[in-house]
């Protein structure tokens, strides 16, 4: 699975987390840390394509906030920002598409 697909899934999963889901919050924080570790490579690869770079910059901010969660209010604020900025749609839009061609 490529980086943008994994990123989209992480963000989608995070938008469904409730503040009382302590295990899911811990998992999201760990996934955010791992994604941050490889994000610079992805940003470098996207350097010539500004829309992807902008999306990755937004994603990086969200990852940092998830990694540094302190209160339940933080969760709701990050979830709202994800929706408001259309981060899921942007991550989806820049994923490579595979089209099957049938042989007849």
Secondary structure, 3 states (H helix, E strand, C coil): CCHHHHHHHHHHHHHCCCCCCHHHHHHHHHHHHHHHHHHHHHHHHCCCCHHHHHHHHHHHHHHHHHHCCCCHHHHHHHHHHHHHHCHHHHHHHCCCCCCCCCCC
